[in-house]
């Protein structure tokens, strides 16, 4: 079956090519730092991708790591308890782009010109390109009971995710907007520490299966709380570059995927 984007995405609720819709999405993302596009997937496609993901879950590479909120090496100029070096935990499973089925609806979404054009407008990018390596463009993430993403900042300027299945409890996306200014070198360690200590209330982003989320996490500290219960949280990450021919580094691929091909 030769499916098109309209067979996968609810384009009545999410008219990607409509200029007014694009403008409103862009305003929301700029104002809130996050955009949740409700009912992005057609209902029957949620079930299809969930089934596909569960069948492929045995291929997932699982990581359980401790890291600081900047996802960088320890800085000896600071103590181990300083927010620059303080460790949090992250754990998840992941299957890579080249493990996604060839006829998957996820590939239709990822490759659709109208979807990329929409993203370019909302994210203020001239163009978006797939990763040059075979693993990094589409990733399916699994979080079973007890697995989480610890507090961190993203290295990239934006993230695009698609919720496929939520946990029975837990697995909540929490963030604090505009904590630091990475480009200006203003790290705001004081506020970062307050967030780590639970002294600042984070915003919670309600995300349901079938929702697409655009998030700017370079300067906004965020996490996903531990999954509770026996239902695995399944999330798709759609990753693009603003320049062609870019690969994720081999060291990063070994860390996240357990292999380089």
C-alpha positions in Angstrom: 0.0 0.0 0.0 1.4 3.4 -1.1 0.4 5.6 1.8 0.6 9.4 1.8 0.9 11.8 4.7 -2.9 12.4 4.6 -3.3 8.7 5.4 -1.2 9.0 8.5 -1.7 12.5 9.9 -5.0 14.2 10.7 -4.6 17.1 8.4 -8.0 18.5 9.2 -7.0 19.1 12.9 -3.4 19.9 11.9 -3.4 21.7 8.5 0.3 21.8 8.0 0.2 23.8 4.8 -2.1 26.5 6.1 -0.2 29.8 6.7 -2.4 30.9 9.6 -1.9 27.5 11.3 1.8 27.7 10.8 1.9 31.2 12.2 -0.1 30.2 15.3 2.2 27.2 16.0 5.3 29.4 15.6 3.9 32.0 18.1 3.0 29.3 20.6 6.5 27.7 20.4 8.2 31.1 20.8 6.1 32.1 23.7 6.0 28.8 25.6 9.1 27.0 24.5 7.0 24.0 23.7 4.2 23.2 21.2 1.9 20.2 21.6 0.0 19.3 18.4 -3.0 17.3 19.6 -4.3 14.3 17.7 -1.5 14.6 15.1 -1.7 11.0 14.2 -4.9 9.4 13.0 -6.2 7.0 15.8 -5.8 3.8 13.7 -2.1 4.8 13.1 -1.4 5.1 16.8 -2.4 1.4 17.3 -0.4 0.4 14.2 2.8 2.1 15.3 2.4 0.8 18.8 2.1 -2.7 17.6 5.1 -2.2 15.3 7.1 -0.8 18.2 6.3 -3.7 20.5 7.2 -6.2 17.9 10.6 -4.5 17.4 11.3 -3.9 21.1 13.5 -7.0 21.4 16.0 -5.2 19.1 16.3 -2.2 21.5 19.6 -1.2 23.0 19.2 -0.3 26.7 21.3 2.3 28.5 21.4 3.2 32.2 23.8 6.1 32.7 24.7 8.8 35.2 25.3 12.3 33.8 25.3 15.9 34.7 22.6 18.3 33.4 24.9 19.6 30.7 25.5 16.1 29.2 29.3 16.9 29.3 32.4 15.7 31.1 33.1 16.6 34.7 34.7 20.0 35.2 37.5 19.7 37.9 37.1 23.5 38.7 33.9 22.7 40.5 33.0 20.3 43.4 31.2 17.0 42.6 28.0 18.4 44.3 28.1 21.6 42.3 25.3 21.7 39.6 28.0 21.7 36.9 29.0 18.2 38.0 26.1 16.8 40.0 25.0 13.5 38.6 21.4 12.4 37.7 20.3 9.1 36.1 18.8 8.3 32.7 17.7 4.9 31.4 15.8 3.8 28.3 15.8 1.5 25.4 16.2 2.6 21.8 15.8 1.2 18.3 17.4 3.1 15.4 16.4 4.4 12.0 17.7 1.3 10.2 15.6 -0.9 12.5 12.4 0.9 11.6 10.3 -1.1 9.2 10.6 0.1 5.5 6.8 0.5 5.2 6.4 2.2 8.6 4.2 5.3 8.8 7.0 6.9 10.7 9.0 7.1 7.5 6.1 8.6 5.7 5.9 11.4 8.2 9.7 11.9 8.5 10.2 12.1 4.7 7.1 14.2 3.7 8.0 17.5 2.1 5.0 19.2 3.6 6.0 18.1 7.1 9.5 19.4 6.7 8.3 22.7 5.2 6.0 23.1 8.2 8.8 22.5 10.6 11.1 24.9 8.8 8.5 27.7 9.1 7.7 27.0 12.8 11.4 26.4 13.8 12.7 29.3 11.7 15.0 27.0 9.8 15.9 27.4 6.1 15.9 23.7 5.5 16.0 20.4 7.4 17.9 17.3 6.4 18.1 13.7 7.5 21.2 12.4 9.3 23.9 11.0 7.0 24.4 7.9 9.2 22.0 5.0 9.1 20.9 5.2 12.7 20.0 8.7 13.9 17.1 10.1 12.0 14.2 8.2 13.5 14.6 6.6 16.9 11.9 4.7 18.9 12.4 5.0 22.7 11.1 2.6 25.3 10.8 3.4 29.0 9.6 0.5 31.2 8.9 0.7 34.9 11.5 2.7 36.8 13.1 4.1 33.7 13.5 7.9 33.3 15.4 10.8 31.8 17.1 12.9 34.4 17.2 16.7 34.4 19.3 18.0 31.5 19.7 20.6 28.8 19.7 19.6 25.1 22.7 20.3 22.9 20.5 20.9 19.9 18.2 23.9 19.5 15.0 21.9 19.0 13.5 18.4 19.5 10.6 16.8 17.7 8.9 13.9 19.4 5.7 11.8 18.8 4.0 10.0 21.7 2.9 6.5 20.8 2.0 5.1 24.2 2.0 6.7 27.7 2.7 4.9 31.0 0.0 3.9 33.4 1.5 6.5 35.8 4.7 8.6 35.9 6.6 9.2 32.7 5.7 12.9 32.9 7.6 15.6 30.9 8.6 18.4 33.2 10.5 21.6 32.2 11.5 25.0 33.5 11.7 27.5 30.6 14.7 29.7 29.8 16.9 28.8 32.8 20.3 29.5 31.0 21.6 31.3 27.9 24.1 28.9 26.4 25.0 31.1 23.5 25.9 34.0 25.9 27.7 31.6 28.2 25.3 32.3 31.1 24.8 29.0 32.8 22.7 30.1 35.8 24.0 27.5 38.1 22.0 28.9 41.0 18.6 28.3 39.4 19.8 25.0 38.0 20.7 23.9 41.5 17.3 25.0 42.8 15.6 22.8 40.2 17.7 19.8 41.1 16.8 20.3 44.7 13.1 20.5 43.9 12.9 24.1 45.2 11.3 25.4 41.9 8.1 24.0 40.5 8.4 22.7 37.0 5.7 23.0 34.3 4.2 19.7 33.3 3.5 19.1 29.6 0.4 16.9 29.2 1.1 14.6 26.2 -1.3 11.9 24.9 -0.7 9.1 22.4 -0.8 10.6 18.9 0.4 14.0 19.9 3.4 15.6 18.2 5.6 17.9 20.4 8.1 20.5 19.4 10.4 21.6 22.2 13.3 24.0 22.6 15.4 22.4 25.3 18.8 24.1 24.8 18.1 26.6 27.5 15.2 25.1 29.2 16.0 22.4 31.8 13.8 19.3 31.5 13.3 15.7 32.4 10.9 12.7 32.1 9.9 11.3 35.5 10.2 7.5 36.1 7.7 5.2 34.5 5.3 3.6 37.0 3.4 0.4 36.2 3.8 -2.4 33.7 2.9 -0.4 30.5 6.0 0.7 28.5 6.1 4.4 27.5 6.9 4.5 23.8 8.1 7.7 22.2 9.4 8.5 18.7 12.2 11.0 18.2 12.3 12.6 14.7 15.8 14.1 14.3 16.9 16.6 11.6 19.9 18.7 10.8 20.0 22.2 9.4 22.8 21.2 7.0 23.1 18.1 4.8 25.6 15.3 5.2 25.9 15.5 9.0 26.3 12.3 11.0 26.1 11.7 14.7 29.6 11.1 16.0 30.7 7.5 16.4 31.2 7.9 20.1 27.7 9.2 20.5 26.3 6.3 18.5 28.1 3.8 20.6 26.8 5.5 23.7 23.2 5.7 22.6 22.8 2.8 20.2 25.6 0.4 21.2 27.0 0.2 17.7 28.0 2.5 14.8 26.1 0.9 11.9 
